[in-house]
Amino acid sequence: MLNYIPILFLFILLNCQDNFSGIDINEWQGPDIDFQKVKESGIDFVIIRAGIGDTLDLYWELNYKKAKEAGLNIGAYWYSKAFNEQESQKEAEYTLNAIEGKQLEYPIYYVIEQREIIVKGKSFCSSIAKIFCSHLERNKKYCGVYSSKSNVDLYFDEEVKRCYTIWVSQYEQNCSYSEDYGICQKTNKGDIVGLPGDINLDISYVNFPPRIKRNHRNGF
């Protein structure tokens, strides 16, 4: 049984007329997600982990296929384990290989939240974000950066926040991040039909699909 706060978040997700409700998933949710039931529950989009470090997510291909068949809008993310700029460049290349031939209605995000990376400081975090995103943008992808609200405030410079869409996590009723952002991850205790166990719930404040399609990004 969920406690009061995640239920409130889910109510907000499914009842914001000008916003879009979503989830983000990875291989830990297993291979048996019922994406049709997920869509019928009121979810508009799913951001699927394509990989982590130098490894493709075990169910990336399957989750992409099933979510597309269910008619969900799809984004992707790559979880960074880059401890130098060369590794960030390689992660960008792994991501491009993973998404080749696919159409993504939502951005491709670079997830920078591993503590061993964050402690390398603002200059480093900003640098690897720019390397990853700029490489994907040169290949006509629409990119963004994900991290917690406190990390985005402290460890990413203004160029990153100005040039790339931000997906920020803050597990409170209202996101207090003061600069522009596209998506807020609101809780990791969501309960959605078609998914096993707790799930991350997100709100998108930007209607990404027409923007991405209009600008011929992400395979469109």
Backbone as ProteinMPNN parsed JSONL, in Angstrom:
{"seq_chain_A": "MLNYIPILFLFILLNCQDNFSGIDINEWQGPDIDFQKVKESGIDFVIIRAGIGDTLDLYWELNYKKAKEAGLNIGAYWYSKAFNEQESQKEAEYTLNAIEGKQLEYPIYYVIEQREIIVKGKSFCSSIAKIFCSHLERNKKYCGVYSSKSNVDLYFDEEVKRCYTIWVSQYEQNCSYSEDYGICQKTNKGDIVGLPGDINLDISYVNFPPRIKRNHRNGF", "coords_chain_A": {"N_chain_A": [[0.853, -1.194, 0.0], [0.604, 2.17, -0.915], [1.97, 5.129, 0.613], [0.578, 8.335, 1.692], [1.81, 10.529, 0.306], [3.064, 9.652, -2.238], [0.643, 8.854, -3.53], [-0.65, 11.293, -3.751], [1.121, 12.558, -5.527], [0.692, 10.959, -7.793], [-1.966, 11.551, -8.326], [-1.693, 14.251, -9.044], [-0.089, 13.963, -11.325], [-1.845, 12.715, -13.122], [-3.864, 14.521, -13.505], [-3.171, 17.045, -14.361], [-3.921, 19.407, -16.582], [-2.445, 20.825, -18.46], [-0.054, 19.569, -18.546], [2.078, 16.623, -18.851], [1.995, 13.231, -18.097], [4.369, 10.81, -16.967], [6.658, 7.988, -16.907], [9.791, 6.578, -15.853], [12.038, 3.996, -16.73], [14.062, 1.015, -16.304], [16.152, -1.916, -16.77], [15.66, -3.174, -14.364], [12.974, -3.298, -13.892], [12.238, -5.52, -15.216], [11.298, -7.896, -17.88], [8.576, -7.945, -18.453], [6.725, -5.823, -18.651], [3.534, -4.427, -19.057], [2.781, -2.468, -21.409], [0.52, -1.512, -22.674], [-1.442, -1.477, -20.692], [-0.177, 0.341, -19.028], [-0.347, 2.678, -20.587], [-3.13, 2.937, -20.723], [-3.646, 3.567, -18.114], [-3.227, 6.224, -17.935], [-0.752, 7.272, -18.49], [1.426, 9.225, -20.425], [4.004, 9.259, -21.546], [7.152, 7.492, -21.71], [10.372, 7.201, -20.43], [13.106, 5.49, -21.303], [15.791, 3.561, -20.104], [18.63, 3.374, -22.051], [21.197, 2.52, -21.707], [24.084, 1.961, -19.552], [27.102, 3.28, -18.497], [29.378, 1.462, -20.255], [27.603, -0.349, -21.232], [24.802, -1.821, -22.764], [21.414, -1.455, -21.832], [19.688, -4.239, -20.56], [17.021, -4.727, -21.393], [16.44, -2.751, -23.202], [15.931, -2.749, -26.061], [13.643, -4.407, -26.207], [11.841, -3.055, -24.496], [11.595, -0.607, -25.824], [10.387, -1.451, -28.254], [7.929, -2.557, -27.358], [6.742, -0.404, -26.008], [6.474, 1.399, -28.103], [4.67, 0.006, -29.729], [2.448, 0.156, -28.095], [1.747, 2.753, -28.363], [2.821, 4.799, -26.858], [4.581, 7.836, -26.157], [8.094, 8.166, -26.419], [11.164, 8.532, -24.692], [14.73, 8.508, -24.038], [17.468, 7.448, -21.919], [20.903, 7.655, -20.931], [22.915, 6.317, -18.516], [25.498, 7.772, -16.874], [28.835, 6.67, -16.332], [31.192, 7.892, -16.536], [34.476, 8.782, -15.927], [36.296, 10.396, -16.986], [36.845, 12.699, -19.715], [37.125, 11.383, -22.133], [35.792, 8.986, -21.742], [33.19, 9.932, -21.519], [32.736, 10.8, -24.131], [32.782, 8.312, -25.395], [30.5, 7.188, -24.249], [28.552, 8.738, -25.416], [28.786, 7.841, -28.04], [28.075, 5.143, -27.709], [25.411, 5.536, -27.051], [24.339, 6.669, -29.407], [24.61, 4.478, -31.102], [22.837, 2.734, -29.864], [20.335, 3.925, -30.243], [20.034, 4.071, -32.918], [18.156, 4.16, -35.893], [15.76, 4.41, -34.597], [12.786, 6.15, -33.498], [12.268, 8.83, -31.406], [10.146, 10.538, -29.334], [10.565, 12.084, -27.172], [13.245, 13.75, -25.355], [16.765, 12.698, -25.397], [18.482, 11.793, -22.638], [21.296, 12.554, -20.576], [22.307, 11.022, -17.813], [23.618, 12.147, -14.938], [24.571, 11.413, -11.974], [25.926, 9.75, -10.281], [27.715, 9.427, -7.309], [30.524, 9.377, -7.171], [31.207, 10.642, -9.493], [29.94, 13.151, -9.331], [31.331, 14.341, -7.19], [33.635, 15.144, -8.391], [33.282, 17.666, -9.19], [31.968, 20.898, -10.323], [33.047, 21.924, -12.74], [33.949, 19.601, -14.031], [31.606, 17.973, -14.205], [30.004, 19.637, -15.787], [31.543, 19.707, -18.081], [31.55, 17.011, -19.075], [28.851, 16.733, -19.575], [28.458, 18.571, -21.656], [30.127, 17.484, -23.628], [28.9, 14.997, -24.17], [26.225, 15.772, -24.913], [26.643, 17.636, -26.994], [27.85, 16.039, -28.904], [25.754, 14.27, -29.555], [23.904, 16.143, -30.5], [25.125, 17.048, -32.824], [24.519, 14.959, -34.376], [21.881, 15.247, -34.924], [20.132, 14.93, -32.727], [17.925, 15.452, -29.942], [18.736, 16.73, -26.93], [19.285, 16.32, -23.363], [19.929, 16.846, -19.824], [20.008, 14.982, -16.839], [19.62, 15.156, -13.326], [19.626, 15.359, -9.705], [17.808, 18.005, -8.05], [19.446, 19.497, -6.297], [21.984, 18.781, -7.244], [21.892, 19.79, -9.884], [21.696, 22.513, -9.359], [24.186, 22.988, -8.125], [26.296, 21.743, -9.55], [26.342, 22.081, -12.291], [27.055, 24.233, -14.958], [25.975, 27.493, -16.201], [25.87, 27.442, -18.966], [25.335, 24.765, -19.656], [22.773, 24.525, -18.533], [21.405, 26.377, -20.014], [21.644, 25.557, -22.667], [20.757, 22.921, -22.932], [17.939, 20.805, -22.416], [16.547, 20.347, -19.174], [16.096, 17.686, -16.948], [14.917, 17.234, -13.915], [15.177, 15.892, -10.645], [13.126, 15.875, -7.822], [11.712, 15.079, -4.92], [9.17, 16.198, -3.942], [6.03, 17.93, -3.44], [5.881, 20.267, -5.006], [8.131, 21.384, -7.432], [11.073, 23.102, -6.72], [13.089, 24.06, -8.236], [14.596, 26.761, -9.799], [15.24, 27.607, -12.384], [14.849, 27.188, -16.001], [13.25, 24.16, -16.938], [12.368, 20.946, -18.277], [11.211, 18.476, -17.473], [10.14, 17.049, -14.409], [11.081, 14.686, -12.081], [9.082, 13.18, -9.806], [8.635, 11.286, -7.773], [9.796, 8.116, -6.488], [8.152, 6.125, -5.817], [5.884, 5.354, -7.145], [2.798, 3.819, -8.253], [1.724, 1.986, -10.771], [-0.573, 0.55, -12.976], [0.208, -2.396, -14.725], [2.875, -2.419, -14.307], [5.49, -3.871, -12.348], [5.904, -3.489, -8.851], [7.347, -0.541, -7.177], [7.634, 2.567, -8.973], [9.288, 5.131, -10.863], [7.841, 8.326, -11.16], [7.004, 10.949, -13.386], [6.604, 14.377, -14.397], [6.044, 16.133, -17.325], [6.535, 19.371, -18.411], [6.691, 20.44, -20.832], [5.619, 20.195, -24.159], [7.001, 17.994, -25.81], [6.935, 16.223, -28.176], [5.815, 17.517, -30.674], [7.701, 19.565, -30.99], [10.14, 18.212, -31.309], [9.613, 16.708, -33.599], [9.023, 18.705, -35.466], [11.476, 19.946, -35.749], [12.928, 17.971, -36.862], [14.378, 16.006, -35.368], [15.823, 13.259, -33.5], [15.327, 11.033, -35.134], [13.135, 11.737, -36.684]], "CA_chain_A": [[0.0, 0.0, 0.0], [1.384, 3.398, -0.979], [1.62, 6.127, 1.602], [-0.207, 9.46, 1.186], [2.506, 11.448, -0.589], [3.08, 9.174, -3.627], [-0.691, 8.89, -4.1], [-0.886, 12.676, -4.134], [1.89, 12.81, -6.738], [0.037, 10.307, -8.919], [-3.157, 12.359, -8.626], [-1.234, 15.44, -9.768], [0.371, 13.542, -12.646], [-2.927, 12.311, -14.005], [-4.904, 15.529, -13.547], [-2.648, 18.34, -14.803], [-4.431, 19.539, -17.942], [-1.442, 21.392, -19.361], [1.179, 18.818, -18.386], [2.049, 15.265, -19.367], [2.442, 12.289, -17.075], [5.288, 9.822, -17.505], [7.449, 7.12, -16.049], [11.091, 6.189, -16.408], [12.256, 2.588, -16.414], [15.277, 0.341, -16.753], [16.042, -3.374, -16.775], [15.24, -3.682, -13.057], [11.539, -3.568, -13.934], [12.04, -6.818, -15.837], [10.878, -7.927, -19.297], [7.148, -8.237, -18.591], [5.882, -4.633, -18.509], [2.377, -4.358, -19.947], [2.754, -1.057, -21.792], [-0.847, -1.122, -23.017], [-2.082, -1.115, -19.425], [0.469, 1.578, -18.592], [-0.964, 3.777, -21.346], [-4.533, 3.053, -20.331], [-3.701, 4.136, -16.765], [-3.104, 7.676, -18.043], [0.636, 7.664, -18.742], [1.629, 9.749, -21.779], [5.346, 9.016, -22.077], [8.075, 6.661, -20.939], [11.793, 7.409, -20.716], [13.684, 4.156, -21.129], [17.259, 3.533, -20.071], [19.268, 2.68, -23.166], [22.41, 1.869, -21.238], [24.813, 2.476, -18.404], [28.54, 3.11, -18.712], [29.667, 0.915, -21.583], [26.745, -1.525, -21.355], [23.427, -1.636, -23.186], [20.409, -1.965, -20.907], [19.291, -5.584, -20.972], [15.707, -4.75, -22.032], [16.237, -1.537, -23.992], [15.293, -3.033, -27.348], [12.316, -4.947, -25.958], [10.987, -2.009, -23.946], [11.316, 0.346, -26.894], [9.448, -2.07, -29.188], [6.604, -2.726, -26.744], [6.186, 0.928, -25.745], [6.076, 1.955, -29.401], [3.459, -0.698, -30.149], [1.341, 0.617, -27.252], [1.429, 4.129, -28.727], [3.382, 5.752, -25.909], [5.729, 8.643, -26.552], [9.279, 7.547, -25.828], [12.464, 9.167, -24.577], [15.762, 7.565, -23.623], [18.57, 8.019, -21.141], [22.127, 6.877, -20.728], [23.435, 6.576, -17.173], [26.945, 7.967, -17.018], [29.875, 6.2, -15.424], [32.407, 8.468, -17.12], [35.382, 9.424, -14.975], [37.112, 11.346, -17.737], [36.127, 13.205, -20.886], [37.15, 10.378, -23.19], [34.726, 8.031, -21.462], [31.934, 10.593, -21.859], [32.624, 10.728, -25.585], [32.425, 6.94, -25.731], [29.107, 6.971, -23.868], [27.748, 9.36, -26.471], [28.801, 6.939, -29.193], [27.249, 3.986, -27.358], [24.011, 5.971, -27.109], [23.96, 6.78, -30.813], [24.459, 3.118, -31.627], [21.638, 2.122, -29.281], [19.1, 4.538, -30.741], [20.061, 4.119, -34.382], [16.981, 3.639, -36.555], [14.583, 4.558, -33.748], [12.185, 7.472, -33.396], [12.033, 9.178, -30.009], [9.353, 11.759, -29.236], [11.097, 12.828, -26.026], [14.705, 13.903, -25.462], [17.739, 11.708, -24.934], [19.084, 12.425, -21.464], [22.539, 12.064, -19.979], [22.083, 10.983, -16.372], [24.857, 12.352, -14.172], [24.189, 11.446, -10.565], [26.779, 8.881, -9.464], [28.416, 10.283, -6.346], [31.948, 9.45, -7.506], [31.337, 11.62, -10.58], [29.526, 14.46, -8.826], [32.354, 14.942, -6.319], [34.72, 15.694, -9.195], [33.06, 19.097, -9.223], [31.136, 21.58, -11.308], [33.717, 22.021, -14.032], [33.976, 18.277, -14.655], [30.237, 17.567, -14.547], [29.575, 20.462, -16.916], [32.317, 19.32, -19.256], [31.096, 15.747, -19.666], [27.507, 16.978, -20.101], [28.603, 19.245, -22.953], [30.715, 16.539, -24.582], [27.864, 14.03, -24.541], [25.095, 16.399, -25.601], [27.056, 18.245, -28.253], [28.078, 14.96, -29.875], [24.452, 13.818, -30.033], [23.266, 17.206, -31.279], [25.727, 17.04, -34.168], [23.864, 13.86, -35.08], [20.463, 15.592, -35.032], [19.372, 14.45, -31.582], [17.459, 16.463, -28.985], [19.413, 16.219, -25.741], [19.112, 16.94, -22.066], [20.719, 16.357, -18.691], [19.232, 14.636, -15.645], [20.22, 14.952, -12.012], [18.779, 15.891, -8.643], [17.713, 19.452, -7.998], [20.641, 20.046, -5.644], [23.122, 18.603, -8.146], [21.788, 20.731, -10.997], [22.022, 23.835, -8.813], [25.567, 23.144, -7.669], [27.359, 21.083, -10.302], [26.255, 22.318, -13.728], [27.187, 25.662, -15.205], [24.841, 28.12, -16.872], [25.838, 27.039, -20.372], [24.617, 23.492, -19.71], [21.358, 24.754, -18.217], [20.838, 27.194, -21.078], [21.709, 24.906, -23.983], [20.15, 21.589, -22.964], [16.775, 20.701, -21.55], [16.867, 19.758, -17.879], [15.191, 16.755, -16.268], [15.366, 17.392, -12.537], [14.435, 15.092, -9.672], [12.877, 16.467, -6.506], [10.572, 14.32, -4.419], [8.285, 17.056, -3.181], [4.824, 18.222, -4.21], [6.207, 21.295, -5.989], [9.554, 21.492, -7.734], [11.556, 24.443, -6.387], [14.185, 24.461, -9.119], [14.17, 28.097, -10.219], [15.547, 27.892, -13.777], [14.026, 26.448, -16.944], [13.407, 22.708, -17.016], [11.289, 20.338, -19.034], [10.589, 17.378, -16.75], [10.493, 16.831, -13.008], [10.809, 13.367, -11.504], [8.406, 13.568, -8.568], [8.68, 10.249, -6.749], [10.216, 6.78, -6.913], [7.231, 5.216, -5.132], [4.637, 5.313, -7.88], [2.101, 2.545, -8.446], [1.069, 2.068, -12.072], [-1.052, -0.73, -13.51], [1.04, -2.898, -15.819], [4.262, -2.402, -13.884], [5.709, -4.504, -11.052], [6.585, -2.73, -7.806], [7.397, 0.919, -7.228], [8.149, 3.098, -10.228], [9.493, 6.58, -10.898], [6.816, 9.096, -11.846], [7.526, 12.203, -13.903], [5.72, 15.325, -15.062], [6.659, 16.966, -18.355], [5.901, 20.669, -18.559], [6.93, 20.819, -22.228], [5.059, 19.274, -25.139], [8.185, 17.713, -26.613], [6.819, 15.572, -29.492], [5.762, 18.385, -31.863], [8.957, 20.315, -31.107], [11.163, 17.316, -31.847], [9.25, 16.361, -34.976], [9.125, 19.921, -36.298], [12.886, 20.232, -35.977], [13.523, 16.78, -37.484], [15.342, 15.407, -34.44], [15.544, 11.945, -32.919], [14.844, 10.082, -36.129], [11.98, 12.237, -37.435]], "C_chain_A": [[0.885, 1.238, 0.0], [1.004, 4.319, 0.16], [0.989, 7.332, 0.922], [0.518, 10.255, 0.116], [2.608, 10.912, -2.014], [1.709, 9.153, -4.274], [-1.038, 10.299, -4.551], [-0.137, 13.014, -5.407], [1.199, 12.195, -7.944], [-1.222, 11.069, -9.316], [-2.78, 13.591, -9.439], [-0.832, 15.07, -11.188], [-0.795, 13.324, -13.607], [-4.003, 13.378, -14.177], [-4.409, 16.925, -13.912], [-2.989, 18.515, -16.276], [-3.362, 19.999, -18.926], [-0.118, 20.641, -19.312], [0.986, 17.383, -18.865], [2.657, 14.332, -18.338], [3.311, 11.206, -17.696], [5.925, 8.966, -16.441], [8.834, 6.989, -16.665], [11.453, 4.819, -15.864], [13.641, 2.148, -16.853], [15.089, -1.161, -16.582], [15.56, -3.952, -15.45], [13.743, -3.913, -12.993], [11.221, -4.887, -14.64], [11.473, -6.733, -17.248], [9.372, -7.979, -19.513], [6.251, -7.026, -18.351], [4.75, -4.685, -19.525], [2.172, -2.889, -20.316], [1.355, -0.598, -22.194], [-1.608, -0.71, -21.761], [-1.486, 0.169, -18.858], [-0.167, 2.775, -19.279], [-2.401, 4.004, -20.902], [-4.684, 3.658, -18.933], [-3.543, 5.653, -16.77], [-1.695, 8.182, -18.274], [0.791, 8.069, -20.209], [2.969, 9.351, -22.382], [6.156, 8.133, -21.144], [9.493, 6.986, -21.383], [12.512, 6.123, -20.32], [15.204, 4.243, -21.076], [17.776, 2.732, -21.255], [20.523, 1.95, -22.712], [23.011, 2.567, -20.047], [26.293, 2.223, -18.62], [28.826, 2.654, -20.13], [28.756, -0.255, -21.934], [25.33, -1.147, -21.76], [22.493, -2.197, -22.126], [19.838, -3.272, -21.449], [17.987, -5.597, -21.758], [15.41, -3.487, -22.842], [15.464, -1.816, -25.272], [13.859, -3.519, -27.151], [11.375, -3.855, -25.456], [10.633, -0.958, -24.998], [10.236, -0.214, -27.817], [8.038, -2.117, -28.602], [5.954, -1.38, -26.445], [5.715, 1.585, -27.035], [4.784, 1.304, -29.883], [2.236, -0.235, -29.36], [0.946, 2.063, -27.552], [1.898, 5.168, -27.728], [4.462, 6.591, -26.577], [6.942, 8.17, -25.759], [10.453, 8.518, -25.813], [13.467, 8.123, -24.116], [16.748, 8.262, -22.703], [19.735, 7.05, -21.084], [22.717, 7.293, -19.384], [24.965, 6.625, -17.225], [27.753, 7.296, -15.91], [31.234, 6.718, -15.902], [33.233, 9.183, -16.061], [36.442, 10.278, -15.659], [36.358, 11.705, -19.007], [36.088, 12.194, -22.024], [36.033, 9.352, -22.983], [33.351, 8.632, -21.753], [31.693, 10.567, -23.364], [32.202, 9.322, -26.019], [30.97, 6.649, -25.379], [28.158, 7.608, -24.874], [27.674, 8.45, -27.695], [27.981, 5.682, -28.929], [25.764, 4.336, -27.488], [23.536, 6.068, -28.545], [23.768, 5.407, -31.445], [23.16, 2.486, -31.132], [20.361, 2.651, -29.916], [19.046, 4.605, -32.267], [18.798, 3.468, -34.965], [15.688, 3.782, -35.768], [14.076, 6.0, -33.772], [11.781, 7.733, -31.95], [11.341, 10.526, -29.924], [9.796, 12.654, -28.082], [12.621, 12.869, -26.115], [15.486, 12.653, -25.058], [18.532, 12.371, -23.824], [20.376, 11.728, -21.049], [22.358, 12.162, -18.472], [23.427, 11.059, -15.654], [24.467, 12.501, -12.71], [25.06, 10.558, -9.682], [27.694, 9.732, -8.598], [29.885, 10.444, -6.697], [32.212, 10.412, -8.668], [31.026, 13.014, -10.069], [30.63, 15.121, -8.004], [33.56, 15.448, -7.102], [34.493, 17.17, -9.514], [32.297, 19.629, -10.422], [31.778, 21.623, -12.687], [33.692, 20.683, -14.761], [32.585, 17.852, -15.088], [29.724, 18.346, -15.752], [30.271, 20.03, -18.195], [31.793, 18.037, -19.88], [29.679, 15.89, -20.205], [27.587, 17.606, -21.49], [29.168, 18.301, -24.002], [29.647, 15.577, -25.092], [26.797, 14.693, -25.406], [25.492, 17.012, -26.941], [27.306, 17.189, -29.327], [26.753, 14.447, -30.424], [23.768, 14.885, -30.882], [23.836, 17.292, -32.689], [25.124, 15.935, -35.032], [22.337, 13.993, -35.052], [19.601, 14.95, -33.948], [19.022, 15.613, -30.661], [17.866, 15.974, -27.594], [19.075, 16.986, -24.474], [19.993, 16.29, -21.023], [19.782, 16.103, -17.52], [20.13, 14.609, -14.416], [19.249, 15.488, -10.968], [18.796, 17.407, -8.673], [18.966, 20.059, -7.382], [21.872, 19.901, -6.526], [23.084, 19.599, -9.302], [22.148, 22.139, -10.531], [23.519, 24.027, -8.616], [26.632, 22.696, -8.662], [27.262, 21.231, -11.817], [26.254, 23.812, -13.99], [26.017, 26.186, -16.029], [24.758, 27.741, -18.345], [25.088, 25.727, -20.535], [23.123, 23.727, -19.531], [20.652, 25.585, -19.281], [20.696, 26.422, -22.386], [20.939, 23.597, -24.066], [18.973, 21.528, -22.001], [17.123, 19.923, -20.281], [15.724, 18.868, -17.402], [15.695, 16.684, -14.831], [14.544, 16.493, -11.631], [14.336, 15.841, -8.353], [11.59, 15.859, -5.974], [9.757, 15.145, -3.424], [7.091, 17.413, -4.059], [5.094, 19.232, -5.314], [7.716, 21.354, -6.187], [10.009, 22.931, -7.502], [12.746, 24.871, -7.228], [13.771, 25.736, -9.853], [14.446, 28.416, -11.692], [14.686, 27.015, -14.694], [14.307, 24.95, -16.871], [12.193, 22.136, -17.731], [10.507, 19.307, -18.258], [11.053, 17.385, -15.299], [10.107, 15.404, -12.621], [10.32, 13.597, -10.074], [8.491, 12.548, -7.446], [9.245, 8.967, -7.337], [9.327, 5.717, -6.282], [5.88, 5.15, -5.848], [4.088, 3.906, -8.037], [1.278, 2.646, -9.72], [0.646, 0.671, -12.519], [-0.191, -1.127, -14.711], [2.508, -2.968, -15.48], [4.421, -3.081, -12.524], [6.39, -3.549, -10.075], [6.508, -1.229, -7.972], [8.046, 1.386, -8.526], [8.339, 4.603, -10.112], [8.389, 7.247, -11.714], [7.359, 10.474, -12.203], [6.39, 13.076, -14.439], [6.535, 16.098, -16.088], [5.846, 18.243, -18.5], [6.092, 21.229, -19.973], [6.297, 19.761, -23.116], [6.155, 18.948, -26.157], [7.903, 17.14, -28.004], [6.705, 16.51, -30.687], [7.036, 19.179, -32.075], [10.035, 19.458, -31.754], [10.872, 16.961, -33.296], [9.416, 17.533, -35.911], [10.574, 20.235, -36.667], [13.663, 19.025, -36.523], [14.664, 16.205, -36.645], [14.907, 14.002, -34.052], [14.884, 10.974, -33.898], [13.646, 10.521, -36.927], [12.439, 13.157, -38.573]], "O_chain_A": [[1.804, 1.35, 0.81], [-0.135, 4.306, 0.626], [0.875, 7.354, -0.303], [-0.09, 10.625, -0.888], [2.269, 11.642, -2.945], [1.607, 9.414, -5.472], [-1.646, 10.487, -5.605], [-0.682, 13.683, -6.284], [1.12, 12.821, -9.001], [-1.514, 11.217, -10.502], [-3.46, 13.938, -10.406], [-1.181, 15.765, -12.142], [-0.725, 13.711, -14.773], [-4.961, 13.166, -14.921], [-5.157, 17.893, -13.783], [-2.409, 17.844, -17.13], [-3.375, 19.605, -20.092], [0.842, 21.041, -19.971], [-0.116, 16.978, -19.234], [3.715, 14.617, -17.777], [3.042, 10.737, -18.802], [5.755, 9.188, -15.242], [9.026, 7.256, -17.851], [11.211, 4.514, -14.696], [14.301, 2.806, -17.657], [13.988, -1.621, -16.283], [15.1, -5.093, -15.405], [13.275, -4.652, -12.127], [10.069, -5.321, -14.66], [11.2, -5.644, -17.754], [8.927, -8.05, -20.659], [5.121, -7.187, -17.89], [4.974, -4.953, -20.706], [1.472, -2.158, -19.616], [1.036, 0.584, -22.068], [-2.332, 0.285, -21.765], [-2.198, 0.987, -18.277], [-0.489, 3.77, -18.631], [-2.83, 5.144, -20.727], [-5.739, 4.202, -18.607], [-3.705, 6.298, -15.734], [-1.46, 9.39, -18.258], [0.351, 7.359, -21.114], [3.066, 9.13, -23.589], [5.879, 8.041, -19.948], [9.778, 7.039, -22.58], [12.52, 5.728, -19.154], [15.828, 4.914, -21.898], [17.416, 1.57, -21.443], [20.875, 0.901, -23.251], [22.532, 3.606, -19.592], [26.703, 1.094, -18.892], [28.55, 3.372, -21.091], [29.074, -1.057, -22.812], [24.728, -0.253, -21.165], [22.736, -3.274, -21.582], [19.545, -3.393, -22.638], [17.842, -6.386, -22.692], [14.251, -3.194, -23.131], [14.444, -1.178, -25.531], [12.957, -3.08, -27.864], [10.245, -3.739, -25.93], [9.499, -0.481, -25.05], [9.269, 0.481, -28.127], [7.07, -1.759, -29.272], [4.744, -1.228, -26.61], [4.679, 2.249, -27.058], [3.898, 1.991, -30.393], [1.121, -0.23, -29.882], [-0.072, 2.545, -27.055], [1.423, 6.303, -27.748], [5.173, 6.111, -27.459], [6.834, 7.819, -24.584], [10.704, 9.23, -26.785], [13.097, 6.982, -23.834], [16.86, 9.488, -22.695], [19.585, 5.832, -21.175], [22.983, 8.471, -19.148], [25.625, 5.646, -17.575], [27.403, 7.348, -14.731], [32.27, 6.083, -15.705], [32.741, 10.084, -15.382], [37.352, 10.808, -15.021], [35.347, 11.082, -19.334], [35.127, 12.154, -22.792], [35.406, 8.906, -23.944], [32.445, 7.921, -22.187], [30.571, 10.338, -23.815], [31.364, 9.167, -26.906], [30.281, 5.947, -26.118], [27.085, 7.072, -25.149], [26.617, 8.311, -28.309], [27.273, 5.204, -29.815], [24.965, 3.534, -27.972], [22.445, 5.6, -28.87], [22.851, 5.212, -32.242], [22.469, 1.794, -31.88], [19.405, 1.899, -30.105], [18.096, 5.148, -32.832], [18.423, 2.362, -34.574], [14.635, 3.328, -36.215], [14.83, 6.938, -34.03], [11.045, 6.951, -31.348], [11.874, 11.536, -30.383], [9.444, 13.832, -28.025], [13.219, 12.104, -26.872], [14.955, 11.709, -24.474], [19.18, 13.394, -24.043], [20.525, 10.511, -21.155], [22.265, 13.259, -17.922], [24.256, 10.155, -15.753], [24.081, 13.582, -12.266], [24.944, 10.607, -8.458], [28.363, 10.642, -9.088], [30.441, 11.531, -6.54], [33.319, 10.934, -8.805], [31.768, 13.957, -10.344], [30.841, 16.329, -8.11], [34.424, 16.115, -6.533], [35.379, 17.845, -10.037], [32.023, 18.917, -11.388], [31.109, 21.38, -13.691], [33.445, 20.632, -15.966], [32.399, 17.414, -16.224], [29.082, 17.779, -16.636], [29.66, 19.992, -19.264], [31.61, 17.976, -21.096], [29.33, 15.24, -21.191], [26.856, 17.206, -22.397], [28.728, 18.322, -25.152], [29.508, 15.371, -26.298], [26.502, 14.223, -26.506], [24.747, 16.91, -27.915], [27.016, 17.405, -30.503], [26.632, 14.211, -31.626], [23.12, 14.562, -31.878], [23.109, 17.579, -33.639], [25.209, 15.972, -36.259], [21.606, 13.007, -35.143], [18.49, 14.488, -34.211], [19.727, 16.621, -30.609], [17.399, 14.932, -27.134], [18.64, 18.138, -24.512], [20.704, 15.323, -21.292], [18.882, 16.896, -17.242], [21.253, 14.106, -14.46], [18.183, 16.005, -11.303], [19.693, 18.018, -9.254], [19.493, 21.042, -7.903], [22.718, 20.795, -6.558], [24.106, 20.184, -9.66], [22.835, 22.872, -11.243], [24.059, 25.096, -8.902], [27.753, 23.203, -8.633], [28.009, 20.585, -12.551], [25.543, 24.568, -13.328], [25.177, 25.416, -16.495], [23.665, 27.723, -18.911], [24.284, 25.588, -21.458], [22.307, 23.195, -20.284], [19.432, 25.501, -19.429], [19.732, 26.619, -23.126], [20.511, 23.199, -25.149], [19.001, 22.116, -20.92], [17.894, 18.964, -20.317], [14.553, 19.246, -17.447], [16.767, 16.141, -14.566], [13.338, 16.349, -11.831], [15.323, 16.367, -7.839], [10.51, 16.097, -6.514], [9.674, 14.826, -2.238], [7.129, 17.224, -5.274], [4.599, 19.082, -6.431], [8.48, 21.372, -5.221], [9.405, 23.869, -8.022], [13.348, 25.915, -6.975], [12.704, 25.778, -10.464], [13.93, 29.411, -12.201], [13.893, 26.202, -14.22], [15.457, 24.527, -16.756], [11.132, 22.758, -17.784], [9.281, 19.251, -18.356], [12.208, 17.688, -15.003], [8.968, 14.976, -12.806], [11.045, 14.137, -9.239], [8.423, 12.919, -6.274], [9.181, 8.755, -8.548], [9.701, 4.546, -6.218], [4.852, 4.916, -5.214], [4.828, 2.925, -7.962], [0.248, 3.319, -9.744], [1.429, -0.276, -12.444], [0.097, -0.312, -15.588], [3.305, -3.504, -16.249], [3.585, -2.894, -11.64], [7.352, -2.873, -10.439], [5.734, -0.704, -8.773], [8.891, 0.699, -9.1], [7.636, 5.269, -9.352], [8.046, 6.798, -12.808], [8.083, 11.089, -11.42], [5.354, 12.573, -14.874], [7.587, 16.651, -15.768], [4.63, 18.206, -18.688], [5.696, 22.358, -20.261], [6.427, 18.565, -22.854], [6.224, 19.552, -27.227], [8.579, 17.537, -28.953], [7.442, 16.324, -31.656], [7.419, 19.443, -33.215], [10.758, 19.918, -32.638], [11.781, 16.918, -34.125], [9.9, 17.374, -37.031], [10.856, 20.726, -37.76], [14.889, 19.058, -36.631], [15.761, 15.954, -37.145], [13.757, 13.615, -34.258], [14.0, 10.201, -33.53], [13.168, 9.767, -37.774], [11.609, 13.677, -39.319]]}, "name": "protein", "num_of_chains": 1, "seq": "MLNYIPILFLFILLNCQDNFSGIDINEWQGPDIDFQKVKESGIDFVIIRAGIGDTLDLYWELNYKKAKEAGLNIGAYWYSKAFNEQESQKEAEYTLNAIEGKQLEYPIYYVIEQREIIVKGKSFCSSIAKIFCSHLERNKKYCGVYSSKSNVDLYFDEEVKRCYTIWVSQYEQNCSYSEDYGICQKTNKGDIVGLPGDINLDISYVNFPPRIKRNHRNGF"}
